[in-house]
Amino acid sequence: MPLIPITPLHTSRLTVRGVTAADLTQLLPINADDRVTHHLPYASWQSMSDAEAWLTRIEGLQATGGTQQWVVTRRESGEVIGAAVIFKYDEASARAELGYLMSQAHWGQGLMREALSALLDHALARHAGAGATEGLRRMEAEANPLNTASNALLQRLGFTREGTLRQRWTAKGKTYDTHIWGLLRDEWLAASQTQRSKP
């Protein structure tokens, strides 16, 4: 069963939707910020040509059905403040990986947690109606141990840290470890049910 198609997701403060070429002018300064990309495995964007090359690559990956690229926007203004991606979708094993980034100006406000909660509900909870053996059963994420904010965010979202892979990646001239996080659909559904049952 393929991933559920991208459709705009709305929260109290945000809209999470599919990326378009028109978003590149706002994504460029976010991805050009070295503090934002510090723990990410790619170099900060330097120009619009970097943004366009990224979009071309993403569109190719989306065409295969194994990747979904989302942007996070302010619901009232439409301002693009971040992005999230579901990728490495393995239909046979019903799993995929989650990635994300947010503009530095919007850190510390709970916005990425709000955006990812909506995205996880879309990716995991809506698949549940297809039956226990279909759809996404597991979401994974990787985080540099030094990226304390990202690791804390994954934990707050209900992910379990399942281990550390030593010297997993080499990027920007450095080799580093990575924490592996996993979230099962049943865990997300149980946590969502508990949250809804609170007075």
C-alpha positions in Angstrom: 0.0 0.0 0.0 1.5 3.4 -1.0 1.9 6.3 1.4 -1.3 8.3 1.9 -1.2 11.2 -0.6 -0.1 14.6 0.6 -3.0 16.8 1.7 -2.8 20.0 3.7 -2.8 19.4 7.5 -4.0 22.2 9.8 -3.2 22.8 13.4 -4.1 25.8 15.6 -1.0 27.7 14.4 0.2 25.9 11.3 -0.5 24.4 8.0 1.7 21.5 6.9 1.5 20.9 3.1 3.4 19.7 0.1 6.3 21.8 -1.2 6.0 23.8 -4.4 8.5 25.8 -6.4 7.1 29.0 -5.0 8.3 28.0 -1.6 12.0 28.1 -2.6 12.4 31.8 -1.9 11.4 31.3 1.7 13.2 28.0 2.1 16.5 29.4 0.9 17.3 31.6 3.9 16.3 28.8 6.3 18.7 26.3 4.6 21.4 29.0 4.2 21.6 29.4 8.0 24.6 27.5 9.3 22.9 27.1 12.7 19.9 25.4 11.2 22.0 23.0 9.0 24.7 22.5 11.6 23.6 18.9 12.4 22.3 18.1 9.0 24.3 16.1 6.4 24.4 18.7 3.7 26.1 22.0 3.2 24.1 25.2 3.7 22.5 26.5 0.6 24.4 29.4 -1.1 22.1 30.5 -3.8 18.8 29.9 -5.5 20.5 27.4 -7.8 21.1 25.2 -4.7 17.4 25.4 -3.8 16.3 24.6 -7.4 18.7 21.6 -7.5 17.3 20.4 -4.2 13.7 20.6 -5.5 14.6 18.8 -8.7 16.1 16.0 -6.7 13.1 15.9 -4.3 10.6 15.8 -7.2 12.5 12.8 -8.6 12.4 11.0 -5.3 8.7 11.8 -4.9 8.0 10.4 -8.3 9.2 7.0 -7.1 6.6 7.0 -4.3 9.1 6.6 -1.5 9.4 10.2 -0.4 7.1 13.0 0.6 8.4 16.5 1.1 6.3 18.9 3.2 6.7 22.5 4.2 5.6 24.0 7.6 3.8 27.4 7.3 2.2 29.8 9.6 -1.5 29.3 9.2 -2.6 32.9 9.2 0.2 34.4 7.1 1.3 31.5 5.0 5.0 32.2 5.9 7.2 29.1 5.4 9.0 28.5 8.6 10.3 24.9 8.2 10.1 21.6 6.3 9.6 18.0 7.0 10.2 14.9 4.9 9.0 11.3 5.0 11.5 9.2 3.1 13.1 5.8 2.6 9.6 4.3 2.6 9.9 0.5 2.6 6.5 -0.9 1.7 7.4 -4.5 2.4 8.4 -3.6 5.9 5.8 -0.8 6.4 8.4 1.7 7.6 9.7 5.1 6.7 12.1 7.7 8.1 11.3 11.2 9.3 13.4 14.3 8.8 12.8 18.0 9.6 14.2 21.5 10.1 12.9 24.9 11.2 13.9 28.5 10.9 16.0 29.7 13.8 13.6 32.5 14.5 10.9 30.0 15.4 12.9 27.7 17.7 11.7 27.1 21.2 8.0 27.8 20.6 6.8 24.2 20.2 6.0 24.7 16.6 8.0 21.7 15.2 6.3 19.4 17.7 3.0 20.7 16.6 3.8 20.2 12.9 5.2 16.7 13.4 2.3 15.6 15.6 0.0 16.5 12.7 2.2 14.8 10.2 2.6 11.6 12.3 -1.1 11.4 12.8 -1.6 11.7 9.1 1.1 9.1 8.3 0.4 6.6 11.1 -3.2 7.0 12.4 -4.9 7.4 9.0 -3.1 4.3 7.8 -4.6 2.3 10.7 -7.9 2.0 9.0 -6.3 0.0 6.2 -5.7 -2.9 8.5 -2.9 -4.1 10.8 -0.9 -5.6 8.0 -1.1 -2.5 5.7 0.2 1.0 5.7 2.9 2.5 7.8 3.6 0.5 10.9 6.9 2.2 12.0 8.5 5.6 11.7 12.2 6.0 12.2 14.5 9.0 12.8 18.2 9.7 13.2 19.7 12.4 15.3 23.2 13.5 16.1 23.8 12.9 19.9 25.0 16.5 20.1 21.7 17.8 18.7 20.0 17.9 22.1 16.9 19.8 20.9 16.2 17.2 18.1 16.7 14.3 20.5 14.4 15.9 23.1 11.8 16.6 20.4 11.7 12.9 19.3 11.4 11.8 22.8 8.4 14.2 23.5 6.7 12.9 20.3 6.9 9.3 21.8 9.8 7.9 19.9 12.0 5.4 21.7 15.8 5.6 21.4 16.7 2.2 20.2 20.5 2.5 20.1 23.5 4.5 18.9 25.4 3.7 15.7 29.0 4.7 16.2 30.8 6.7 13.5 27.6 6.4 11.4 28.1 9.4 9.1 30.8 11.6 7.7 29.7 15.0 6.6 31.3 18.5 6.5 34.7 16.9 7.3 33.5 15.2 10.5 32.6 11.7 11.4 29.9 11.3 14.0 27.6 8.9 15.8 23.9 8.9 15.5 21.0 8.0 17.8 18.4 5.8 16.2 14.8 6.5 17.2 11.7 4.4 16.4 7.9 5.0 16.8 5.4 2.2 16.2 1.9 2.9 14.9 0.3 1.1 17.9 2.3 3.3 20.3 1.2 6.5 18.5 -2.5 5.4 18.5 -2.4 4.4 22.2 -0.8 7.8 23.1 -3.3 9.7 21.0 -6.2 7.8 22.6 -4.9 8.6 26.1 -4.5 12.3 25.2 -8.0 12.5 23.8 -9.5 10.8 26.9 -8.0 13.5 29.3 -10.6 15.9 30.6 
